[in-house]
Amino acid sequence: MSKVEHPEYGKMVARMIRAYGRRVADADEVDLAQLVGLRDELESAITAAVQGQRERHGRSWADVARGLGTTRQAAQMRHGR
């Protein structure tokens, strides 16, 4: 996948999540719980992305931290193995 596609793909996912939130606003607590469960999915996806950046592309913790908007130490503590 080219780098150009990534921003558009991310924007599409964000729109879908917002739309899901609007739908759940008119649903019940079971649907709300499923929406909240997406937090765990997102955290898992971020961890997988960090691991891929480190293992397949040799990114440093400082590089990863810039992408996460945090410090190198915080990135390593949260997403290190």
Sequence and secondary structure as in RCSB ss.txt:
>XXXX:A:sequence
MSKVEHPEYGKMVARMIRAYGRRVADADEVDLAQLVGLRDELESAITAAVQGQRERHGRSWADVARGLGTTRQAA
QMRHGR
>XXXX:A:secstr
  TTHHHHHHHHHHHHHHHHHHHHTTS HHHHHHHHHHHHHHHHHHHHHHHHHHHHH   HHHHHHHHTS HHHH
HHHH  
